[in-house]
Amino acid sequence: MTILDPAEMRTATEKQAAPLGAGQTDAREKHTATGLAQRGSSPRPPASNSFLDRFFQITKRGSTLAREFRGGIVTFFTMAYIVILNPLILGGFSAQNAPTDVAGGWLSAAQVGAVTGLTAGVMTVLFGLIANLPFGLAAGLGINSFLAVAVIHEVTWPEAMGLVVINGILIVLFGVTGARTAIFKAVPKELKAAITVGIGLFIAFIGFVDSGFVRATKGGPPVQLGNDGSITSIPTLVFIVGLLVMGILVARKIQGGLLIGIVATTVLAAVVEAVMHIGPGSAANPGGWHLNTPVLSGQLVSAPDFSLVGHFDLFGSFSRIGGLAATMLVFTLVFTNFFDAMGTMTGLAKSAGVAYKDGTFPKLKSAFIVEGLGAVAGGATSGSSNTVYIDSAAGIGEGARTGLASVVTGLLFLGSMFLTPLTSVVPLEVAAAALVVVGAMMMAQIREIKFSKFSVALPAFLTIVTMPLTYSIANGIGVGFISWAVIHAASGKCKKVHPLMWVVTVGFLVYFARGPISALLGS
């Protein structure tokens, strides 16, 4: 896949257009589509008069139906782990193995799994139809972990999900009023490019960790190669084989390279498991498969349990722990949700080649609003806030350029509620290989950053390295914002710092100091 240079894309205007329906277009999007057709890895496909082509503007964006379907399938397979992982984080099969809240309450893993697939499916389809972008939505790993580790020690699960709903409502309001769009447009293009590159490194690092290629050490350096500097696990070898296969297919510009690589490596993993009986990873079996064991067992179809839908308490946490403490929790959720999604969508839009010269992209306001609704829906179903997934870059790498790919991904998520055994066949090591390949693709955006100007180089560098090193997109954006504002102001370049950048910088300072602030409020 060729990743386009937004600086070379000609646009009709730099001004953000009003949100359009999925079947409409504007002058900037026509120019973007022309650029895709001229600079993509294959010639522009012939025009089509089909309803799907007109509604999703497939030809205008230089794509085809086949690429959209392949991209949607690839995105699903790289995101499918969330259907299994989210229940493990939020729930359990009994109170003994589940995170219990302040009142001893817990969530059933089976019920969490059902609402995870339901919400991801509905919101991803909705995003594709309204925003017309190839982005998948699902329960965000940062927020669900925050809920399970920190929040439920102060409030109950329904009250925690009520906070998530409030967080989503605020994000929707930011989107409707245009505040989120204004903040997005205030970010310098060099920082937007740095965000894309940082996300590329971040998802590659996720792939390395999930595959066991990189592991934590018991002492000394924070991370190491495999076990004590060696690759000793068969699943990690499968990851390496998958990485090389996918890399070769993409390098040779084979259509469907990522999807072919995922299927082929999954078959290899299933054969290896059938012969060697490796089993799932654990303390007793450190060389086992991460999360998913590539074997089909038990019944293929099961009816989902939607008992958690509507199981939330909107304002209960305010009466339980007080207004100030509850507000700080909401503030943390909003900042994480807001900027994680903003950074993710920036990177994905650039990778898809649909970003304009100023870093914005088609249906920007609509995308922000629907993403906020994902947070509301996630809290309302007790599956945690749903947000755009950077794993969508795998589908974009496969050629997806429109919302049709998201519709395909969403429908597969809805189907996963009934076919959990099939969803779990693809091991995490295989999905990890796809993430590393896509991370390498996203690195191309680094050419937009002028490292010869240190006032630009340092904030960009800090943005890029902070994301993988802190395992957080929001942290990388925050460090980038703060360093950009301070360095430019101290260098006599205050005019290059948009007023909104200062507002957000102050917000990030509060965000990074939220621990001490919460402690002071509690004392």
ABEGO torsion letter per residue (X at the ends): XBBBBAAABBBABABBBBBBBAABBBAAAAAAAAAAAAABABBBBBBBABAAAAAAGAAAAGBBAAAAAAAAAAAAAAAAAAAAAAAAAABBABAAABBBBAAGBBBBAAAAAAAAAAAAAAAAAAAAAAAGBBBBBBBBAAAAAAAAAAAAAABBAAAAAAAAAAAAAAAAAAAAAGAAAAAAAABBAAAAAAAAAAAAAAAAAAAAAAAGABBBBABEBABBBEBGGBBABAAAAAAAAAAAAAAAAAAAGBBGAAAAAAAAAAAAAAAAAAAAGAEBBBAABAABBBGBBBBBBEBABBBBBAAABGBBBAAAAAAAAEAAAAAAAAAAAAAAAAAAAAAAAAAAAAAAGABBAAGBBBGAAAAAAAAAAAAAAAAAAGAEBBBBBAAAAAAAAAGBABAAAAAAAAAAAAAAAAAAAAAAABBAAAAAAAAAAAAAAAAAAAAABBAABAAAAAAAAAAAAAAAAAGBAAAAAAAAAAAAAAAAAAAGAAAABBAAAAAAAAAAAAAAAAAAAAAAAAX
